[in-house]
Amino acid sequence: MKKISSAHRNKSSDSRLAARTGSHCPANGFWVPEGQPGQTVFVFEGSIMPMSGLGATLWLLDETISGPPAYPLPGPQRSYAMARSLVG
């Protein structure tokens, strides 16, 4: 499958990576809607960029925040542990 790139650098925001609502996310990370600080969300690369509280927007990658999301993520380790608990 060909990778779709919707990434571009936003010249008005110090060359931050940007993506519009409805486009594919160009990189894993915490994204903030332009002009709406405090509405940061974690989006996985390849996912569709969401709508903000005000509708369609330009999302900017917040490169000052790093690390995993604050909630548990599904993955092989978690599903393996769950399967082991079901089997007994």
WOMO-V403913 format. One record per pair of residues at least 12 apart in sequence whose ideal C-beta (glycine too) atoms are under 10 Angstrom apart, sorted by the first residue. I is the first residue (numbers start at 0). J is the second residue. D is the distance in whole Angstrom. If there is no record, write none. Layout:
# WOMO-V403913
i:I j:J d:D
i:I j:J d:D
This chain:
# WOMO-V403913
i:0 j:45 d:10
i:2 j:23 d:9
i:2 j:25 d:10
i:2 j:44 d:9
i:2 j:45 d:8
i:3 j:22 d:8
i:3 j:23 d:5
i:3 j:25 d:9
i:3 j:45 d:8
i:4 j:18 d:10
i:4 j:22 d:9
i:4 j:23 d:8
i:4 j:25 d:6
i:5 j:17 d:9
i:5 j:18 d:5
i:5 j:19 d:7
i:5 j:21 d:9
i:5 j:22 d:4
i:5 j:23 d:5
i:5 j:24 d:8
i:5 j:25 d:6
i:5 j:47 d:10
i:5 j:48 d:8
i:6 j:18 d:7
i:6 j:22 d:9
i:6 j:23 d:9
i:6 j:24 d:9
i:6 j:25 d:3
i:6 j:26 d:7
i:6 j:44 d:10
i:6 j:60 d:9
i:7 j:19 d:9
i:7 j:22 d:10
i:7 j:25 d:8
i:7 j:57 d:10
i:8 j:60 d:10
i:9 j:33 d:8
i:9 j:57 d:7
i:9 j:58 d:10
i:9 j:59 d:6
i:9 j:60 d:9
i:11 j:33 d:9
i:11 j:57 d:10
i:11 j:59 d:10
i:12 j:33 d:7
i:12 j:57 d:9
i:12 j:59 d:6
i:12 j:60 d:10
i:13 j:59 d:10
i:13 j:62 d:10
i:15 j:31 d:9
i:15 j:33 d:10
i:15 j:58 d:10
i:15 j:59 d:5
i:15 j:60 d:6
i:15 j:61 d:8
i:15 j:62 d:7
i:16 j:28 d:8
i:16 j:30 d:9
i:16 j:58 d:9
i:16 j:59 d:7
i:16 j:60 d:4
i:16 j:61 d:10
i:16 j:62 d:8
i:17 j:30 d:9
i:17 j:33 d:8
i:17 j:48 d:10
i:17 j:57 d:6
i:17 j:58 d:7
i:17 j:59 d:5
i:17 j:60 d:7
i:18 j:30 d:7
i:18 j:42 d:8
i:18 j:47 d:10
i:18 j:48 d:5
i:18 j:56 d:10
i:18 j:57 d:8
i:18 j:58 d:5
i:18 j:59 d:8
i:18 j:60 d:8
i:19 j:33 d:10
i:19 j:48 d:7
i:19 j:55 d:7
i:19 j:56 d:8
i:19 j:57 d:6
i:19 j:58 d:7
i:20 j:32 d:9
i:20 j:47 d:8
i:20 j:48 d:5
i:20 j:49 d:7
i:20 j:50 d:5
i:20 j:51 d:7
i:20 j:54 d:8
i:20 j:55 d:4
i:20 j:56 d:6
i:20 j:57 d:8
i:20 j:58 d:7
i:21 j:47 d:6
i:21 j:48 d:6
i:21 j:49 d:9
i:21 j:50 d:8
i:21 j:55 d:7
i:22 j:47 d:7
i:22 j:48 d:5
i:22 j:57 d:10
i:22 j:58 d:9
i:23 j:42 d:10
i:23 j:44 d:8
i:23 j:45 d:6
i:23 j:46 d:7
i:23 j:47 d:6
i:23 j:48 d:7
i:24 j:41 d:10
i:24 j:42 d:5
i:24 j:43 d:6
i:24 j:44 d:5
i:24 j:45 d:6
i:24 j:46 d:5
i:24 j:47 d:7
i:24 j:48 d:6
i:24 j:49 d:9
i:24 j:58 d:8
i:24 j:60 d:9
i:25 j:42 d:10
i:25 j:44 d:7
i:25 j:45 d:9
i:25 j:48 d:9
i:25 j:58 d:10
i:25 j:60 d:8
i:26 j:42 d:9
i:26 j:43 d:9
i:26 j:44 d:5
i:26 j:45 d:10
i:26 j:60 d:6
i:26 j:62 d:10
i:27 j:41 d:8
i:27 j:42 d:7
i:27 j:43 d:6
i:27 j:44 d:5
i:27 j:45 d:9
i:27 j:46 d:9
i:27 j:60 d:10
i:27 j:68 d:10
i:28 j:40 d:10
i:28 j:41 d:7
i:28 j:42 d:7
i:28 j:43 d:9
i:28 j:44 d:8
i:28 j:58 d:10
i:28 j:60 d:5
i:28 j:61 d:7
i:28 j:62 d:7
i:28 j:64 d:8
i:28 j:65 d:8
i:29 j:41 d:5
i:29 j:42 d:8
i:29 j:60 d:7
i:29 j:61 d:5
i:29 j:62 d:9
i:29 j:63 d:9
i:29 j:64 d:4
i:29 j:65 d:8
i:29 j:66 d:9
i:29 j:68 d:8
i:30 j:42 d:5
i:30 j:48 d:7
i:30 j:49 d:9
i:30 j:51 d:10
i:30 j:56 d:10
i:30 j:58 d:4
i:30 j:59 d:7
i:30 j:60 d:6
i:30 j:61 d:7
i:30 j:64 d:10
i:31 j:51 d:9
i:31 j:56 d:10
i:31 j:58 d:7
i:31 j:59 d:6
i:31 j:60 d:8
i:31 j:61 d:5
i:31 j:63 d:10
i:31 j:64 d:9
i:32 j:48 d:10
i:32 j:49 d:9
i:32 j:50 d:9
i:32 j:51 d:4
i:32 j:52 d:8
i:32 j:53 d:7
i:32 j:54 d:10
i:32 j:55 d:10
i:32 j:56 d:4
i:32 j:57 d:7
i:32 j:58 d:6
i:32 j:59 d:8
i:33 j:51 d:9
i:33 j:56 d:6
i:33 j:57 d:4
i:33 j:58 d:7
i:33 j:59 d:6
i:34 j:51 d:9
i:34 j:53 d:9
i:34 j:56 d:8
i:34 j:57 d:9
i:34 j:59 d:10
i:35 j:51 d:6
i:35 j:52 d:7
i:35 j:53 d:7
i:35 j:56 d:7
i:35 j:58 d:10
i:35 j:59 d:10
i:36 j:61 d:9
i:38 j:51 d:6
i:38 j:52 d:6
i:38 j:53 d:9
i:38 j:56 d:9
i:38 j:58 d:10
i:39 j:58 d:10
i:39 j:59 d:10
i:39 j:61 d:6
i:39 j:64 d:7
i:40 j:58 d:8
i:40 j:61 d:10
i:40 j:68 d:9
i:41 j:61 d:10
i:41 j:64 d:9
i:41 j:66 d:10
i:41 j:67 d:8
i:41 j:68 d:4
i:41 j:69 d:8
i:41 j:70 d:9
i:41 j:72 d:9
i:42 j:58 d:8
i:42 j:60 d:9
i:43 j:68 d:10
i:43 j:72 d:9
